[in-house]
Amino acid sequence: MSPGSPRPESSPPQRCVINSAAYHNGVRVADVPIPDLGDAWTHSNRFIWVGLYEPNEQVLSHIQKAFGLHDLAIEDAHAAHQRPKLEVYDDSLFVVMRTARLCERGDHRIEFGETHVFLGPRYIITVRHGSLTSHVGLRARCESTPNLLAKGEGFVLHALMDFIVDQYFPVVDALEAELEELEDHIFSGQFVRSVTSRIYHLRRDLLALKQAVTPLSDVSAHLTRMESDLIPADTRPYFQDVHDHVSRIAELIDNLQQLSHTALESNLALISVAQNDDMKRLAGWAAILAVPTMIAGLYGMNFKHMPETEWTWGYPFILSLMILSCVLLYRWFRRLGWF
């Protein structure tokens, strides 16, 4: 459908439309309703920035008709659950990124979401899934620097990627702080069952974060080298900065994964050592108690002719023998390090 084609008769619901505006020379000049996007796109001196949250098929259909988006990209944006990637169509780009934020409430510590971006001549469309707050503050930050926003939709894509990547750093810092806390627990000498469970959940969070970050390295590198009018030459260096940040985060995650693996092995090894020590203590006490039990068992068999049964000091002598044997065994086991 061409930019000037008639708009559909029905209007899409607006509850999934976060923002839709036109910009000229880096300044917001108009709010554009979804049905009017096709007409607004005809202004060659403006670009359109639309923000959506989990749009339904009707809204995506309006967007597709207004900008002529590819069917496969629209299908991915509607279904979500995509791997971070960059796809190039005839005159547009489709970028998928995963967001990650620390949760203030709930059982899950990290809130993951998805952001799908359609980028074309004089328009950029962002579709959020999962986290409604993943882009909060981005548009205001871009509008506060009109000289950079005047670079157009390519700069908005950079700003969005940079904003999402910057949100990874607090998550990594929180996971690193948790790992340090777990290490203190592991080497404190007090072994708690929950430590192993916490290490497992930490490793699972690191793996999920790595799956979100690692593909962005290829995406940002591709955008840095891309020779296209959609990414002007003066905008490409900005994507190099994003690529550097992604590489740094990926390296931090790799380091934390290695340390968490070492922490898990150390925890299991120390638990095994502690269990061996407990077994030694139990075995030592069992040996100590076996001596008086054996002597008492002999004298409890009621034989007629038993040694010392007619001796006046027989009973004190046997008790003293039991106590002396237990003391000697205790001192011996203590010297061996069992107690």
C-alpha positions, 0 to 999 in steps of 0.5 A: 500500500502506498503512503497516500492510500486511503486509510482503513475504515475501522480504527484499531484500539489504542490501548496498545499504542504507547506513543506515535509522533512525527519529528522534524529536525529533531523536534516533535511536531505532531502526535499521529494516530495509528489510522493517520500514519500513512498520510503522515508518512507522505511528509518527506521532511519528517520521520515517524516514531511509533511505540507499541506494547503487545499489539493485536493483529488489527493494529499490526495490520494497520502498521503493515499497510501504512509502511508496507512491512514484510509479512514474516516480520509482522508475524514475528512481531505478533508471536514474539519469543524470538531470538535476538537477530537482524533481518534485512528486507527490501527497504527496511530492517527488522531487529529483535532484542531482549530486555532485562530488568531487575524485578522489585517484586515477585519470585523471579529476580530478572524480568525479561522482555522482547523489543521488535524494531521496524526501521525504514525510510523516515519511520521506526516502529518499536513493539514491546513484549513482556515488560511494559517499563523496558523503554521508560525514559528513552523517548524523553532522553532522545527528545532532550537532544534534538541535534542528535535526534535530527539524525533520524530513525537510524539514531533512534535505533542506536539510542534504543539499543544503547538504552537496552544494553545499559540496562544489562549492567545493573543486572550483571552487578546484582548477580555478581553481588549475589555470587560474592554473598554465596562465596562468603556462605560457602567458605564460612564453614556453615553448610546450608542446603539452600546455598546449592539451590541459590547457585543453581538459580544464579547459573540459570539467570546467567544463562538466560542473560547470556542468551539475550546478550550474545546475539546482540554482538553480531547485530551491533557489528553488522549495523556498524559495517552496514552500507545502507541509507537507513544507517547513515555513515555519521550514525554507524560509529554510535553502533560501535560503542554499543558493540563495545558495551555488548562485548564487555557485558558478554565477557562479564557474564562468561567470568561469572559463569566460570566463577559460579561453576567453581563455587558450585564445585567448591560447595559440593566438595566442602559438603563432602568433606564435612560429611566425611568428618561427621562420619569419622565422629560417629565412627569414633563415638561408636568405637568408644561406646563399643568397649563398655558395651562389650564388657557389660555384655560379657558380665550380663551373660549370667555365667556361674564362673565369671572372673572377679565375681567373688572379688570385693573390688570387682565391680569398681575395677570393671567400671574403672576399666570401662572409663579408662578405656573410653578416655584412652580411645577418646584421646587417641581419636582426638589426636587423629583429628576425628574429634 
